[in-house]
Every structure is written in C-alpha cells, then in structure tokens.
C-alpha cells in the first residue's frame, strides 16, 4: 500500500511539470499594437490604396490605351479624319445590289457581305476569306460579315442571289 501512495504524488508532480514546461514553450501570441502586429492608421491604408490605383492606371495606359487624355484622343481622331479626307485612307462604301445582278471585282478589292446572299464565280482560284482564313471556291456561298479579298483582276465576280447590302473598297463594276 505504501507504493501506491508514493506513485500518485509522483505522477501528479510529473504532469504538473509537463504543464509548466509546455506553458513556457508556447510561443507568445502577438498583441495588437506591438512590433510583431502593428496597428495602422486610416491614412496609411489610404496611401497604400492610392499607390495600388496608380499602378493599375499605369498598366491600363500601357496595355489598353486608357492612359491617353481626352485632348490626345481628339487629336488622334482629327488625324484619322484628315487622312480619310486626303485620300490616304480609303473607307468602305455601302453598296446595295438587287437579286440577279453581278459584281465584277478587281485585284485588291475588299468587301463584306452584310445582308442577303451571293455566290462566287472565280474560275479555279476563288476569293480569300480573310476572316475564316480560307479560300472560297467557284460556286460557293459567301459568308455574311466576313472580310473577303480579291487577289487578281481576271473576271472574278459575285452572283447576287437575293437583295444584298455590301461594304466594299477597291475597284468593281456592277453588271446585270
């Protein structure tokens, strides 16, 4: 019986020692406002947000053109208008073609079929569908809203199947 009376106090003392040592070894949790967890002011946060916004604005100016001023934008628009007016840039012209007409195209002509339908008659070579990146062969339909390019002046033409609107740039003749 004496052994049991001695073992219990030893076990309790060892457990108490473990608890004391484990309490000392637990890292101290940082208190707010100390060097390890500083408090910040509203001004500090606002300054950080302003710095981040400046970096975002700079990136948008480089990547998306968002960095130009209104005056610079107006100057660019005026330059484009002057280039079109001086003939440096040839704009697309809207063209209505009734069903049954033919549009004979010259080399370098570009067009976009906006409405209606048309087939290509171009011998063995066809037209270039720039939008799809493929050739449109003889007798094939022209896709709407695709930019088409005529590579040579050799009688390549469109046969208009239904009333159609095109946007066209370059040389062409309408024949019936």
C-alpha atoms as an extended CHARMM CRD file, in Angstrom:
* protein
*
       176  EXT
         1         1  UNK       CA              0.0000000000        0.0000000000        0.0000000000  PROA      1               0.0000000000
         2         2  UNK       CA              2.8140000000        2.3550000000        0.5550000000  PROA      2               0.0000000000
         3         3  UNK       CA              3.9090000000        2.0060000000       -3.0700000000  PROA      3               0.0000000000
         4         4  UNK       CA              0.5790000000        3.2410000000       -4.2970000000  PROA      4               0.0000000000
         5         5  UNK       CA              0.6250000000        6.2430000000       -2.0080000000  PROA      5               0.0000000000
         6         6  UNK       CA              4.0410000000        7.2810000000       -3.3750000000  PROA      6               0.0000000000
         7         7  UNK       CA              3.2570000000        6.7180000000       -7.1050000000  PROA      7               0.0000000000
         8         8  UNK       CA              0.2290000000        9.0600000000       -7.2390000000  PROA      8               0.0000000000
         9         9  UNK       CA              2.0910000000       12.1510000000       -5.9880000000  PROA      9               0.0000000000
        10        10  UNK       CA              4.9760000000       11.4040000000       -8.3940000000  PROA      10              0.0000000000
        11        11  UNK       CA              2.5740000000       11.1040000000      -11.3720000000  PROA      11              0.0000000000
        12        12  UNK       CA              0.8620000000       14.3380000000      -10.3420000000  PROA      12              0.0000000000
        13        13  UNK       CA              4.2240000000       16.1130000000       -9.9720000000  PROA      13              0.0000000000
        14        14  UNK       CA              5.4050000000       14.8930000000      -13.4200000000  PROA      14              0.0000000000
        15        15  UNK       CA              2.1610000000       16.0180000000      -15.0770000000  PROA      15              0.0000000000
        16        16  UNK       CA              2.3630000000       19.3920000000      -13.3630000000  PROA      16              0.0000000000
        17        17  UNK       CA              5.9640000000       19.7120000000      -14.5780000000  PROA      17              0.0000000000
        18        18  UNK       CA              4.9020000000       18.9320000000      -18.1610000000  PROA      18              0.0000000000
        19        19  UNK       CA              2.1410000000       21.5110000000      -17.9730000000  PROA      19              0.0000000000
        20        20  UNK       CA              4.5500000000       24.1420000000      -16.6260000000  PROA      20              0.0000000000
        21        21  UNK       CA              7.2130000000       23.4190000000      -19.2830000000  PROA      21              0.0000000000
        22        22  UNK       CA              4.6590000000       23.2850000000      -22.1140000000  PROA      22              0.0000000000
        23        23  UNK       CA              3.2870000000       26.6490000000      -20.9910000000  PROA      23              0.0000000000
        24        24  UNK       CA              6.7610000000       28.1500000000      -21.2060000000  PROA      24              0.0000000000
        25        25  UNK       CA              7.4130000000       26.6800000000      -24.6500000000  PROA      25              0.0000000000
        26        26  UNK       CA              4.1940000000       28.0020000000      -26.2570000000  PROA      26              0.0000000000
        27        27  UNK       CA              5.1040000000       30.9720000000      -28.4730000000  PROA      27              0.0000000000
        28        28  UNK       CA              3.7760000000       34.2430000000      -27.2580000000  PROA      28              0.0000000000
        29        29  UNK       CA              0.7950000000       35.3580000000      -29.3090000000  PROA      29              0.0000000000
        30        30  UNK       CA              1.4050000000       38.8540000000      -30.6310000000  PROA      30              0.0000000000
        31        31  UNK       CA             -0.6740000000       41.5350000000      -29.0530000000  PROA      31              0.0000000000
        32        32  UNK       CA             -2.1990000000       44.2010000000      -31.3310000000  PROA      32              0.0000000000
        33        33  UNK       CA             -0.0900000000       47.3260000000      -31.4260000000  PROA      33              0.0000000000
        34        34  UNK       CA              3.2610000000       45.6050000000      -30.8660000000  PROA      34              0.0000000000
        35        35  UNK       CA              6.1490000000       45.4060000000      -33.3260000000  PROA      35              0.0000000000
        36        36  UNK       CA              5.0270000000       41.9440000000      -34.4670000000  PROA      36              0.0000000000
        37        37  UNK       CA              1.4000000000       43.0870000000      -35.0550000000  PROA      37              0.0000000000
        38        38  UNK       CA              1.3450000000       46.8440000000      -35.5700000000  PROA      38              0.0000000000
        39        39  UNK       CA             -1.7750000000       48.9600000000      -35.6090000000  PROA      39              0.0000000000
        40        40  UNK       CA             -2.1990000000       51.0340000000      -38.7850000000  PROA      40              0.0000000000
        41        41  UNK       CA             -3.8760000000       54.3340000000      -39.4050000000  PROA      41              0.0000000000
        42        42  UNK       CA             -6.5600000000       55.1250000000      -41.9550000000  PROA      42              0.0000000000
        43        43  UNK       CA             -4.0580000000       57.3910000000      -43.7570000000  PROA      43              0.0000000000
        44        44  UNK       CA             -1.5810000000       54.5110000000      -44.1320000000  PROA      44              0.0000000000
        45        45  UNK       CA             -4.2920000000       52.2950000000      -45.6920000000  PROA      45              0.0000000000
        46        46  UNK       CA             -5.4560000000       55.1370000000      -47.9820000000  PROA      46              0.0000000000
        47        47  UNK       CA             -1.8680000000       55.7110000000      -49.1480000000  PROA      47              0.0000000000
        48        48  UNK       CA             -1.4790000000       52.0050000000      -49.9720000000  PROA      48              0.0000000000
        49        49  UNK       CA             -4.7390000000       52.0230000000      -51.9360000000  PROA      49              0.0000000000
        50        50  UNK       CA             -3.6380000000       55.1510000000      -53.8300000000  PROA      50              0.0000000000
        51        51  UNK       CA             -0.3130000000       53.5010000000      -54.7330000000  PROA      51              0.0000000000
        52        52  UNK       CA             -2.0930000000       50.3880000000      -55.9970000000  PROA      52              0.0000000000
        53        53  UNK       CA             -4.5350000000       52.5000000000      -58.0310000000  PROA      53              0.0000000000
        54        54  UNK       CA             -1.6130000000       54.3800000000      -59.5980000000  PROA      54              0.0000000000
        55        55  UNK       CA             -0.0140000000       51.0690000000      -60.5930000000  PROA      55              0.0000000000
        56        56  UNK       CA             -3.3180000000       49.8310000000      -62.0850000000  PROA      56              0.0000000000
        57        57  UNK       CA             -3.7310000000       53.0760000000      -64.0480000000  PROA      57              0.0000000000
        58        58  UNK       CA             -0.1750000000       52.8060000000      -65.3670000000  PROA      58              0.0000000000
        59        59  UNK       CA             -0.7750000000       49.2250000000      -66.5260000000  PROA      59              0.0000000000
        60        60  UNK       CA             -4.0350000000       50.1950000000      -68.2280000000  PROA      60              0.0000000000
        61        61  UNK       CA             -2.2350000000       53.0040000000      -70.0180000000  PROA      61              0.0000000000
        62        62  UNK       CA              0.3750000000       50.5750000000      -71.3620000000  PROA      62              0.0000000000
        63        63  UNK       CA             -1.9650000000       47.7120000000      -72.2780000000  PROA      63              0.0000000000
        64        64  UNK       CA             -5.3560000000       49.1910000000      -73.0420000000  PROA      64              0.0000000000
        65        65  UNK       CA             -4.7680000000       52.7110000000      -74.2680000000  PROA      65              0.0000000000
        66        66  UNK       CA             -6.5370000000       54.0280000000      -71.1890000000  PROA      66              0.0000000000
        67        67  UNK       CA             -3.6290000000       56.3240000000      -70.3540000000  PROA      67              0.0000000000
        68        68  UNK       CA             -4.2880000000       58.9560000000      -73.0390000000  PROA      68              0.0000000000
        69        69  UNK       CA             -6.0030000000       62.2120000000      -72.2630000000  PROA      69              0.0000000000
        70        70  UNK       CA             -9.1540000000       63.4940000000      -73.9030000000  PROA      70              0.0000000000
        71        71  UNK       CA             -7.1520000000       66.1080000000      -75.8150000000  PROA      71              0.0000000000
        72        72  UNK       CA             -4.8050000000       63.4120000000      -77.1780000000  PROA      72              0.0000000000
        73        73  UNK       CA             -7.8050000000       61.2620000000      -78.1490000000  PROA      73              0.0000000000
        74        74  UNK       CA             -9.3700000000       64.1980000000      -80.0690000000  PROA      74              0.0000000000
        75        75  UNK       CA             -6.0580000000       64.8240000000      -81.8310000000  PROA      75              0.0000000000
        76        76  UNK       CA             -5.9020000000       61.1770000000      -82.9550000000  PROA      76              0.0000000000
        77        77  UNK       CA             -9.4940000000       61.3280000000      -84.2460000000  PROA      77              0.0000000000
        78        78  UNK       CA             -8.7420000000       64.5310000000      -86.1730000000  PROA      78              0.0000000000
        79        79  UNK       CA             -5.6480000000       62.9090000000      -87.7130000000  PROA      79              0.0000000000
        80        80  UNK       CA             -7.7690000000       59.9700000000      -88.9050000000  PROA      80              0.0000000000
        81        81  UNK       CA            -10.4030000000       62.3110000000      -90.3840000000  PROA      81              0.0000000000
        82        82  UNK       CA             -7.7080000000       64.2730000000      -92.2330000000  PROA      82              0.0000000000
        83        83  UNK       CA             -6.1400000000       61.0500000000      -93.5630000000  PROA      83              0.0000000000
        84        84  UNK       CA             -9.5060000000       59.8870000000      -94.9140000000  PROA      84              0.0000000000
        85        85  UNK       CA            -10.2030000000       63.3030000000      -96.4420000000  PROA      85              0.0000000000
        86        86  UNK       CA             -6.8040000000       63.4440000000      -98.1380000000  PROA      86              0.0000000000
        87        87  UNK       CA             -7.2230000000       60.0260000000      -99.7440000000  PROA      87              0.0000000000
        88        88  UNK       CA             -4.5310000000       58.3420000000      -97.6360000000  PROA      88              0.0000000000
        89        89  UNK       CA             -7.1780000000       56.0070000000      -96.2510000000  PROA      89              0.0000000000
        90        90  UNK       CA             -9.9540000000       54.6430000000      -98.4510000000  PROA      90              0.0000000000
        91        91  UNK       CA            -13.0880000000       53.8950000000      -96.4490000000  PROA      91              0.0000000000
        92        92  UNK       CA            -15.5630000000       51.1260000000      -97.1720000000  PROA      92              0.0000000000
        93        93  UNK       CA            -18.5830000000       52.2400000000      -99.2020000000  PROA      93              0.0000000000
        94        94  UNK       CA            -22.0360000000       50.7400000000      -98.6420000000  PROA      94              0.0000000000
        95        95  UNK       CA            -23.4870000000       49.2120000000     -101.8270000000  PROA      95              0.0000000000
        96        96  UNK       CA            -26.9710000000       47.7930000000     -102.4640000000  PROA      96              0.0000000000
        97        97  UNK       CA            -27.2600000000       45.1010000000     -105.1410000000  PROA      97              0.0000000000
        98        98  UNK       CA            -30.6110000000       43.6660000000     -106.2600000000  PROA      98              0.0000000000
        99        99  UNK       CA            -31.1120000000       39.9370000000     -106.8000000000  PROA      99              0.0000000000
       100       100  UNK       CA            -29.8320000000       38.7350000000     -110.1700000000  PROA      100             0.0000000000
       101       101  UNK       CA            -27.0400000000       41.3060000000     -110.5430000000  PROA      101             0.0000000000
       102       102  UNK       CA            -23.3280000000       40.5180000000     -110.7910000000  PROA      102             0.0000000000
       103       103  UNK       CA            -20.4520000000       42.3210000000     -109.1250000000  PROA      103             0.0000000000
       104       104  UNK       CA            -17.1950000000       42.0730000000     -111.0920000000  PROA      104             0.0000000000
       105       105  UNK       CA            -14.2220000000       42.7590000000     -108.8050000000  PROA      105             0.0000000000
       106       106  UNK       CA            -10.6580000000       43.9290000000     -109.4740000000  PROA      106             0.0000000000
       107       107  UNK       CA             -7.4230000000       42.9530000000     -107.7120000000  PROA      107             0.0000000000
       108       108  UNK       CA             -7.1230000000       44.2900000000     -104.1930000000  PROA      108             0.0000000000
       109       109  UNK       CA            -10.8450000000       44.8630000000     -103.7640000000  PROA      109             0.0000000000
       110       110  UNK       CA            -12.2070000000       44.0590000000     -100.3390000000  PROA      110             0.0000000000
       111       111  UNK       CA            -15.8210000000       43.5440000000      -99.3980000000  PROA      111             0.0000000000
       112       112  UNK       CA            -18.0790000000       42.3740000000      -96.5950000000  PROA      112             0.0000000000
       113       113  UNK       CA            -21.4930000000       40.8840000000      -97.3520000000  PROA      113             0.0000000000
       114       114  UNK       CA            -23.7390000000       42.4470000000      -94.6870000000  PROA      114             0.0000000000
       115       115  UNK       CA            -27.1210000000       41.0400000000      -95.7470000000  PROA      115             0.0000000000
       116       116  UNK       CA            -28.5620000000       38.8530000000      -98.4790000000  PROA      116             0.0000000000
       117       117  UNK       CA            -26.7240000000       36.0430000000     -100.2310000000  PROA      117             0.0000000000
       118       118  UNK       CA            -24.2150000000       35.6630000000     -103.0380000000  PROA      118             0.0000000000
       119       119  UNK       CA            -22.0950000000       33.0010000000     -104.7280000000  PROA      119             0.0000000000
       120       120  UNK       CA            -18.5450000000       33.3050000000     -106.0230000000  PROA      120             0.0000000000
       121       121  UNK       CA            -17.7120000000       32.8070000000     -109.7100000000  PROA      121             0.0000000000
       122       122  UNK       CA            -13.9560000000       32.9390000000     -109.9930000000  PROA      122             0.0000000000
       123       123  UNK       CA            -12.5950000000       30.1180000000     -112.0600000000  PROA      123             0.0000000000
       124       124  UNK       CA            -10.3750000000       27.6320000000     -110.2590000000  PROA      124             0.0000000000
       125       125  UNK       CA             -8.7870000000       30.1090000000     -107.8090000000  PROA      125             0.0000000000
       126       126  UNK       CA            -11.6470000000       31.7770000000     -105.9050000000  PROA      126             0.0000000000
       127       127  UNK       CA            -11.5440000000       34.5530000000     -103.3350000000  PROA      127             0.0000000000
       128       128  UNK       CA             -9.8040000000       34.8430000000      -99.9850000000  PROA      128             0.0000000000
       129       129  UNK       CA            -11.9990000000       34.7590000000      -96.8780000000  PROA      129             0.0000000000
       130       130  UNK       CA             -9.7110000000       36.7170000000      -94.5660000000  PROA      130             0.0000000000
       131       131  UNK       CA            -11.9620000000       36.2470000000      -91.5300000000  PROA      131             0.0000000000
       132       132  UNK       CA            -12.0270000000       32.4380000000      -91.7950000000  PROA      132             0.0000000000
       133       133  UNK       CA             -8.5040000000       32.1430000000      -93.2110000000  PROA      133             0.0000000000
       134       134  UNK       CA             -9.5310000000       30.0190000000      -96.1980000000  PROA      134             0.0000000000
       135       135  UNK       CA            -10.3150000000       30.2320000000      -99.9070000000  PROA      135             0.0000000000
       136       136  UNK       CA            -13.8630000000       30.4360000000     -101.2660000000  PROA      136             0.0000000000
       137       137  UNK       CA            -14.0160000000       28.4280000000     -104.4870000000  PROA      137             0.0000000000
       138       138  UNK       CA            -16.1150000000       28.7130000000     -107.6120000000  PROA      138             0.0000000000
       139       139  UNK       CA            -19.8640000000       28.3530000000     -106.9190000000  PROA      139             0.0000000000
       140       140  UNK       CA            -19.5380000000       28.5260000000     -103.1280000000  PROA      140             0.0000000000
       141       141  UNK       CA            -21.5910000000       30.8610000000     -100.9670000000  PROA      141             0.0000000000
       142       142  UNK       CA            -20.0560000000       33.9820000000      -99.4320000000  PROA      142             0.0000000000
       143       143  UNK       CA            -20.3400000000       34.0750000000      -95.6280000000  PROA      143             0.0000000000
       144       144  UNK       CA            -22.0160000000       37.1270000000      -94.1390000000  PROA      144             0.0000000000
       145       145  UNK       CA            -19.8880000000       39.5240000000      -92.0910000000  PROA      145             0.0000000000
       146       146  UNK       CA            -16.6180000000       38.0010000000      -93.3480000000  PROA      146             0.0000000000
       147       147  UNK       CA            -13.9260000000       40.1880000000      -94.8940000000  PROA      147             0.0000000000
       148       148  UNK       CA            -13.2360000000       38.9550000000      -98.4230000000  PROA      148             0.0000000000
       149       149  UNK       CA            -10.2200000000       39.8350000000     -100.6010000000  PROA      149             0.0000000000
       150       150  UNK       CA             -9.8870000000       39.6340000000     -104.3920000000  PROA      150             0.0000000000
       151       151  UNK       CA             -6.3510000000       38.5220000000     -105.3470000000  PROA      151             0.0000000000
       152       152  UNK       CA             -6.3950000000       39.2020000000     -109.1180000000  PROA      152             0.0000000000
       153       153  UNK       CA             -8.2190000000       41.0660000000     -111.9030000000  PROA      153             0.0000000000
       154       154  UNK       CA             -9.3220000000       38.1540000000     -114.0490000000  PROA      154             0.0000000000
       155       155  UNK       CA            -13.1170000000       38.3160000000     -114.0860000000  PROA      155             0.0000000000
       156       156  UNK       CA            -13.7770000000       37.1350000000     -110.5410000000  PROA      156             0.0000000000
       157       157  UNK       CA            -17.2880000000       38.1110000000     -109.5970000000  PROA      157             0.0000000000
       158       158  UNK       CA            -20.1900000000       37.6630000000     -107.2260000000  PROA      158             0.0000000000
       159       159  UNK       CA            -23.5710000000       36.4630000000     -108.3900000000  PROA      159             0.0000000000
       160       160  UNK       CA            -26.1460000000       38.1240000000     -106.1340000000  PROA      160             0.0000000000
       161       161  UNK       CA            -28.8920000000       35.6080000000     -105.2600000000  PROA      161             0.0000000000
       162       162  UNK       CA            -31.1150000000       37.8230000000     -103.0550000000  PROA      162             0.0000000000
       163       163  UNK       CA            -31.2160000000       41.5720000000     -102.4640000000  PROA      163             0.0000000000
       164       164  UNK       CA            -27.9470000000       42.2990000000     -100.6830000000  PROA      164             0.0000000000
       165       165  UNK       CA            -26.0050000000       45.0090000000      -98.9520000000  PROA      165             0.0000000000
       166       166  UNK       CA            -22.2180000000       45.0030000000      -99.1300000000  PROA      166             0.0000000000
       167       167  UNK       CA            -19.4960000000       47.2040000000      -97.7820000000  PROA      167             0.0000000000
       168       168  UNK       CA            -16.8610000000       47.4680000000     -100.4980000000  PROA      168             0.0000000000
       169       169  UNK       CA            -13.4640000000       49.0480000000     -101.0070000000  PROA      169             0.0000000000
       170       170  UNK       CA            -11.4850000000       48.9840000000     -104.2660000000  PROA      170             0.0000000000
       171       171  UNK       CA            -12.3350000000       48.5480000000     -107.9240000000  PROA      171             0.0000000000
       172       172  UNK       CA            -15.6020000000       46.9620000000     -109.0500000000  PROA      172             0.0000000000
       173       173  UNK       CA            -18.2530000000       47.0730000000     -111.8050000000  PROA      173             0.0000000000
       174       174  UNK       CA            -21.9350000000       46.1970000000     -111.3380000000  PROA      174             0.0000000000
       175       175  UNK       CA            -23.3110000000       44.1570000000     -114.2650000000  PROA      175             0.0000000000
       176       176  UNK       CA            -26.7580000000       42.7050000000     -114.8040000000  PROA      176             0.0000000000
